[in-house]
Structure formats: structure tokens, C-alpha cells
Amino acid sequence: MTKARQSLGASGEQAAGEHLVQQGLIVLERNFRCRLGEIDIIARDGEHLVFCEVKTRREGGLHPFLSVTQRKQRKLRQLGLYYLSRHRLEHLQTRFDVIAVYQAQDGTFAIEHLPNAF
């Protein structure tokens, strides 16, 4: 992955985190990594623990939601179960959100948030 793509992804995740906070969620972790993979953002929304997959694209590209395939969804579920077990949070309700972040040519971001995506 090029540095430009990494930078775009990091900027998109930052914008997504800010969006979640504006929506009243509490961001607990960013870029949680373990041997199974990575969860972009983990947040708390009332009694729900929310696992967020963030997809960032420049304007005019393929819709970001399309890149969250069934395989990716299975991987995120595995990661979520691992996180719950590791932190002894099995009692919490969970949900998986997908956040699409679009960067316009002027550098601004537009966000599309799909709660409970799968």
C-alpha cells in the first residue's frame, strides 16, 4: 500500500471517529490489532459495543460498502468475538457498522454511516 493510500485511510478513519463522537458514541479504541486482523474503530453506543469497519475512497470511485464482502464480514465477526472474550465483555450487545468516507477534490470528507450493517 502506498503512503498516499495509507494517509487517505488514516484521514478517513479520523473523520469517521469524529462522526461517531458527534452522534453520541464513545470511541474506545482505534485500530485494534490481534493475530486475527484489525478492527478500525470500537465504540460504545449505550448498551451496545460497536465494531466499525471504515472504508475511505476518493470521489467517484466504487462505493465503499461494496468492498465489505461476506468474507470480510466473517472476519470482522471473528475479531469481534475475540475482542469480547479478551476483554470479558460477552455480556454486552454488539453491532457491526460500516462507515463510508468520501474525500472530495478539495480535501473535505463526506460520511455515510450504515449502523447494524450485518
C-alpha positions in Angstrom: 0.0 0.0 0.0 1.4 3.4 -0.9 1.9 6.2 1.6 -0.8 8.2 -0.1 -3.3 5.4 0.4 -2.3 4.9 4.0 -2.6 8.6 4.6 -6.1 8.7 3.0 -7.2 5.7 5.1 -5.9 7.3 8.3 -7.6 10.6 7.5 -10.8 8.7 6.7 -10.7 6.8 10.0 -10.1 10.1 11.9 -13.2 11.6 10.2 -15.2 8.5 10.9 -14.2 8.6 14.6 -15.2 12.3 14.8 -18.5 11.5 13.2 -19.2 8.8 15.8 -18.5 11.1 18.6 -20.8 13.7 17.1 -23.5 11.0 17.0 -23.1 10.5 20.8 -20.9 7.3 20.7 -17.8 6.9 22.8 -14.8 5.8 20.9 -13.0 3.2 23.0 -10.2 2.0 20.6 -8.9 2.7 17.1 -7.0 0.2 15.0 -7.4 -2.7 17.4 -4.9 -5.4 16.2 -4.5 -9.0 17.1 -3.4 -12.2 15.4 -6.7 -12.4 13.5 -6.6 -9.0 12.0 -7.7 -5.4 12.7 -10.9 -3.6 13.7 -10.8 0.0 12.6 -12.9 1.5 15.4 -14.5 0.1 18.5 -17.1 2.3 20.2 -19.8 2.3 22.8 -23.4 3.3 22.0 -25.4 2.9 25.2 -25.5 -0.8 25.9 -24.0 -1.7 22.5 -20.4 -2.3 21.7 -20.0 -1.2 18.1 -17.4 -2.6 15.8 -16.8 -0.3 12.9 -15.3 -1.0 9.5 -14.2 2.2 7.8 -13.8 2.4 4.0 -12.4 5.6 2.5 -12.4 6.4 -1.1 -11.8 9.4 -3.3 -14.8 10.9 -5.0 -16.1 8.9 -8.0 -14.7 5.5 -7.1 -16.5 2.3 -6.4 -19.0 2.5 -3.5 -17.1 1.6 -0.3 -19.9 -0.6 1.1 -19.3 -3.0 -1.8 -15.9 -3.8 -0.5 -17.3 -5.3 2.8 -17.8 -8.7 1.3 -19.2 -11.8 3.1 -15.6 -13.0 3.7 -14.8 -9.6 5.4 -17.9 -9.8 7.5 -17.0 -13.3 8.7 -13.5 -12.0 9.6 -15.0 -9.0 11.5 -17.3 -11.2 13.4 -14.4 -13.4 14.5 -12.4 -10.3 15.5 -15.4 -9.1 17.5 -15.8 -12.4 19.3 -12.1 -12.4 20.1 -12.3 -8.8 21.5 -15.3 -9.6 23.6 -13.6 -12.7 25.1 -10.3 -11.0 25.7 -11.9 -8.1 27.5 -14.6 -10.2 29.2 -17.4 -8.2 27.6 -19.5 -11.1 26.5 -22.5 -9.7 28.3 -22.7 -6.7 26.0 -24.9 -6.5 22.9 -22.9 -5.9 19.8 -23.4 -4.4 16.4 -21.3 -4.1 13.3 -21.4 -0.8 11.5 -19.8 0.2 8.2 -18.8 3.8 7.6 -18.0 5.1 4.1 -15.8 8.1 3.9 -15.6 10.0 0.6 -12.8 12.6 0.1 -13.7 15.4 -2.3 -11.1 17.0 -4.6 -11.0 20.0 -2.2 -9.9 17.6 0.6 -13.2 17.7 2.6 -14.9 14.5 3.7 -18.5 13.3 3.4 -19.6 10.4 5.6 -22.2 7.7 5.1 -22.8 5.6 8.2 -24.6 2.3 8.0 -25.4 1.1 11.6 -26.0 -2.6 12.1 -24.8 -3.3 8.6 -24.5 -7.1 9.1 
